[in-house]
Structures are given as C-alpha cells and as structure tokens.
Amino acid sequence: MVMDSLTGFQFILTYLAMLNLTKKLIRIKTIPGNTKALNEALDLCLSSLTDYTIENFKSNGKNSVLVYNRSKRPKIFKYILNGHLDIIPGKEKQFTPVITGDRLYGVGAMDMKGNVASLVSVFNNVAKKVKYPLGLQLVTDEETGGFDGTKYQIQEGVRSNFVIAGESTGFNIVNKAKGIIWLRITTKGKTAHGAYPWRGKNAIWKMHNLLTQLEKTFPIPLKDSWQSTLNLSNISTTNESFNKIPDKCTIDLDIRYIPEDSETILDNIKSLLDNTFEIEIVVNEPSLYVKETDPNLIKLQRIVSNFTKNSVKFYGANGSSDARHFTEVNCAGVEFGPVGGGIGTDKEWVSISSLRKYQAILTEFLLSE
C-alpha cells in the first residue's frame, strides 16, 4: 500500500494532532450566525496550513476558504476535500469534549468537526507529495444550505473532477442524495360573515382539497425508503376572526425528491392546481447522483474495503450536503466519512479509531494513481 511510507512515528504525530484539533474545534461554539466563533474555527484550521495558498471568500457576511497546493487556483482540481465547521446547536455541556472508550462525545463531533480535523490533517500530509492540483474547501454555512460557502465558491469558478464531502457515513459511500424543493402555494376565496357560509368561498377548504390530493400523491413512508417525500411545514391565513370566512390561504411544502423524479416532480404537483392557485418556488436545489461506474468511486470503494475488511455499499441519503452544489456544474461529488452517532442529540459522538482509519483511507486514495 502507498500508506506504508506514511506509517510509524509520522502517522502517529499526524493522528495526535488531528485528535487535538478535533477537541479544540468542539470547544468553539460554531452555531449558525455566530460569525466570531465560525471565523475562530476557520483560523484554527488554517493555522497549520501556512505552506499553501489560502483563498478567502465572503458572501453575505459568511466566510469560507479554499486551500490548495498551487500558487494560482487551477482551472479544475483533480480532487477537493470539502468540510463544514458550522453545527446543529447543542447544550452548553456538549461544548466540552469527553472521551469514553473509543467514543469522543461533543456537539458537532460527528457532524463534522472530527471529520474536518481529519481532512485538514490529510491535506497537510499529502498536498506536497502529489503532482496534481488538490484542494481543501472549508465552509461555515452548510447547515443553513451552503449557499454562501460551497455554492458561492462554485459561482466564483471553483471546479473539481471529484469532490469528497466529509460527512459521516460509517465508511459507506453516499453517491446519491435527494434534492430539495420548497414551495409556497396560495389560493384565494371570497370573504363573508361566518354565519352565512354560502355567501363566501372558504380558501382553507379549497386548500384542504389540494392537501388531500397531495397526501395521496406523496404518502408518508412507513419506514426509511428511497422515494420522494413531502412535508407540510406550515399553513396560514390572513383571517384573524372566528366569525369571518377566510379569503386567502397559504401552505409551505418541503419536498425531498429522488434523482429519478427530478424531471417530473414539479409538473406532477402543478397538474393538481387550477388557475385559482399561485405557486412560488422558494428553493429548488438539485439532487445528487454519481454513477456507480465512476472510476474515482470504484477506486474509493476498493480502498475503503481494503482498510475496513468489509464490503462497502453505495446508498442514497434522505438529507443533503454541500456535495449537491457541484452537481449543478457537472462535477462528481460524494459523501464519505467515519463512524459516529447521535447526530443532533445530547450524545453526539464520533469513533476515535475510525478517525484514524479515515485519515489512512483518504491518504491512500489521494496518493494512489
């Protein structure tokens, strides 16, 4: 293996530095909107990357960086390692990292401060050894959509043949993920006094009929399954009185669609609406899909299997990551990361031994041709 030249004392030092960085990052309260803390975490990660070009980006007050092993940004990177420093907020005690056995507990430990520390360590260890352009992309807004981090960098011309978003996947590989559509649908009726309902047209009842059709079209799965889903996240009316027929009703829908439905899902919904309904597309984010025959995907699967001694499966994720933004510019991107659990709970954790193995796998992947 390529890794043979990187084992021993050097790799132990790299591993210990990674673990120390993880614990420091957990202590920083990088919740969405806490710009000072997010910038502090960015600076901490960059403090060990002084030998490389660091390109800073800022959009809507949110900072991100792209680190690379060239004096000038290449037209296209061979590989980009992508990680985010913002976290799902947790309780105060979770900002103190705790190690119990093989588990490192702390808010963001799994999603994804341990993973980011690994990406930083791997880049630092590999970037000078490879002849091709390699990038490390660190952003601060993935949990709120990634529009001012990864997506903004892409809009500024960042491209790569293959992107690895370091989300925790238990050493399996996410090669497809659902897209996101947020819809706001409004219908109007005719107001009247509530004592005389035949004189008006109740907009809520009109909307109720649509919701019934939507529920039939998108039944809620009884378990985790690879299908498009719809969540009714809000229903509202301008009416504030008990004795008045509402003449306007609005619903908000959160749709998560599989790649197979990307060309038809909006048309299917629009076919349920007559001309008394207005539709607003608030968000329309692409699904993620990389063919299982992609050479880099096959290479990654083979290396992971060699290190873990387990079969490595490709699977579809219900949630999304910043890898999806690369889909819009025809850049292949996957999610791949170590073992962890309790994401978003009071007991979020990442496996320490899997972080070490994660470093070894990525190093092997980047160094092997």
Secondary structure, DSSP 8 states (H G I E B T S, - for coil): -GGGGG-THHHHHHHHHHHHHHHHHHHS---TT-HHHHHHHHHHHHTT-TTSEEEEEEETTEEEEEEESSSS--SSEEEEEEEE-------GGGGS-EEETTEEESTTIIIIIHHHHHHHHHHHHHTTT-SS-EEEEEES-GGGTSTTTHHHHHHTT--EEEEEE----TT-EEEEE-EEEEEEEEEE-B--BTT-GGGSB-HHHHHHHHHHHHHHHS---SS--SS-EEEEEEEEES---TTB--SEEEEEEEEEE-GGGTTTHHHHHHTT--TTEEEEEEEEE--EE--TT-HHHHHHHHHHHHHHSS---EEEESS--THHHHHTTT-EEEEE---EE-TTSTT-EEEHHHHHHHHHHHHHHHH--
